[in-house]
Structures are given as structure tokens and as C-alpha cells.
Amino acid sequence: MSFLRELVEEINKVRANPKSYADKIEGMKAHFQGKILRLPNTNVGIRTQEGADAYEECAKFLRTAESSEAEVPSKALTKIANELLEVVQKDPNQIGTVDMNAMIDKYGSFTGIFNRVMECGGSTPEQVIINLLVSDGDKSRSQRDALLHKAAKRIGVASGKHDIYRTATIIVFCTKFENTVDADDSIAYDGEAKVEVEKPKVEAPPQPKPQPPAQPEGLPMLEQKIVEQPKAQPAQPKPAAQPEASNDPNVIKVDRSERVVVDGGKKKKKVTFVKHFKDGHTEKEVKFENL
């Protein structure tokens, strides 16, 4: 079974029976070391913002949550999800700048609600769902609300590799979508983890389009950082890296490296920071600066 097909099945499973996820989420409290969740049988951890409390709160919510109808995969929503995934793979912070109205218009129109969520770091469909349900760091739990929204009837999903978070997943929901590009809007997700969808050809307008208006408030990103356990022989820092100072007393040093990249036709400076902690683990952070 493909990653995307299993992901949709897990979404519909928790929508039909929210209680089915309560025990497994509460059980993850035992794998916390401070605010770092050490995933069982792996050398990977997730540095959370709220720690085990968010998982306990989520389990309590799910035990009283009402069920919702299953969602049917849509080819048009899948195309939208894949376009958003390409944005996230370049820079997750740019998803809030996407002109969603223009993107939707390329494939058709929707009625009812329209929503999208982003998850970074979940390597399995189950982990993606758990991260969205917990919505660590998002006090409004908007990711969870979107996942369980009763008015959501159609769904589109996309998932792929990410340089920093390893994986990134986009899920798009709406009540009803009229596909004006494809005669058949159904899709089965029987292929690879990322469904490649041919994009429609759009003729260039005779006049340049004005800048899109600011987007209404979007869903916050789940800010999760991948934390590696120390290896027996830690890799030597790259010669080009420059040490930086840090205000965190737990940080021994910060290596910094820079290089110029081209993004969207514009040159930007890509700055990479690698923090070395006293307990032996490291964290990587990437920032882009306009030149």
C-alpha cells in the first residue's frame, strides 16, 4: 500500500473513531526525556515545545470527540497539495505567502469549507496523524480541527523528502470541489509516496497581474526539529564553518556556513547553523537572506 493511500485511510480511521488514537497518543508520554520525544526503536527524537502535556491533552480531547464522515480523495486537490509541497520543500515558511485563490482557480472551484495543513518530520502515516492531532505549539489546535472538521468531504494529499525535516506532508480539505481540468476527479493513490500530477498549461496574460492581496490568517506550522542521538564517532565540522556564539548555556558551540543560491530567479544567501549541545546531540537550522 502506498504512503498516500495509507495516510488517507488513517485520516478516515481517526475521523470515524477519534477514540482509536487516544490510547496510542497517551502511551507516547512514556518516551519523553524532558521536552524531547524519543521515538521507539529509532535514534531520532523530536524537540517539542509543550512536552508530554500536549499529548495528554490530545488524548483527553479524542476520548470525547465526535465522529465525522470519511473523506474521498480528489485529483484536483491532490494537484494543489503537490504544488504546495514544492513550496514547502524549498522553504516551509513560504507556505503562508501562497495565493491560494489563484492556485484553486487553476483547477476549478470549491463550495463549503477549504483548508490545508502542513506537517514536517513524520516518517509514517501514523506519525503524521499523531503530530497533526497533538498540534504541539499551536494553542488553538487548528491543525487538529482541520483534520476532524465535519464539513470536510474531499481530500488531497502529497508527501516528499525535505532537506531539514527529512519529510514534509501537505493535506488539503474541502466540502465539494468542481474539477474543470479533469473529466474524472477520482484518484486512488496506488503509486509512489509522492503522486506526480501533470499541471495544466496556463497562457501568459496580456497584462502583468497585480501583486496578490495578503492572505487571510493561515494555519501555523508545526515547528518540529529533528534531533539526532550522538554517534560513536562524531563527524568533524566542515572547515568552511565559522563558530558562532550562543546565549543557550546548553550549547557548546555553533558552526555557521554560508553559500549563495538561486531561488525563484533571485540570488539569496543560504546560512546554515549547526548547534552542538552538551549532551552530545546537534541541531541544524537553515535561514535564507536576500542579497
Stockholm file with secondary structure:
# STOCKHOLM 1.0

chainA/1-291         MSFLRELVEEINKVRANPKSYADKIEGMKAHFQGKILRLPNTNVGIRTQEGADAYEECAKFLRTAESSEAEVPSKALTKIANELLEVVQKDPNQIGTVDMNAMIDKYGSFTGIFNRVMECGGSTPEQVIINLLVSDGDKSRSQRDALLHKAAKRIGVASGKHDIYRTATIIVFCTKFENTVDADDSIAYDGEAKVEVEKPKVEAPPQPKPQPPAQPEGLPMLEQKIVEQPKAQPAQPKPAAQPEASNDPNVIKVDRSERVVVDGGKKKKKVTFVKHFKDGHTEKEVKFENL
#=GR chainA/1-291 SS CCHHHHHHHHHHHHHHCGGGGHHHHHHGGGGEETTEEECTTSSEEEECSSTHHHHHHHHHHHTTCCCCCCCEECHHHHHHHHHHHHHHHHCGGGGGGSCHHHHHHTTEEEEEEEEEEEEESCCSHHHHHHHHHHCTTCTTCHHHHHHTCTTCCEEEEEEEEETTTEEEEEEEEEEEEEESSCSCCCCCCCSCSSCCCCCCCCCCCSSCCCCCCCCCCCCCCCCCEEEECCCSSCCCCCTTCEEECCSCTTEEEEEEEEEEEEETTEEEEEEEEEEEETTSCEEEEEEEEEC
#=GC SS_cons         CCHHHHHHHHHHHHHHCGGGGHHHHHHGGGGEETTEEECTTSSEEEECSSTHHHHHHHHHHHTTCCCCCCCEECHHHHHHHHHHHHHHHHCGGGGGGSCHHHHHHTTEEEEEEEEEEEEESCCSHHHHHHHHHHCTTCTTCHHHHHHTCTTCCEEEEEEEEETTTEEEEEEEEEEEEEESSCSCCCCCCCSCSSCCCCCCCCCCCSSCCCCCCCCCCCCCCCCCEEEECCCSSCCCCCTTCEEECCSCTTEEEEEEEEEEEEETTEEEEEEEEEEEETTSCEEEEEEEEEC
//
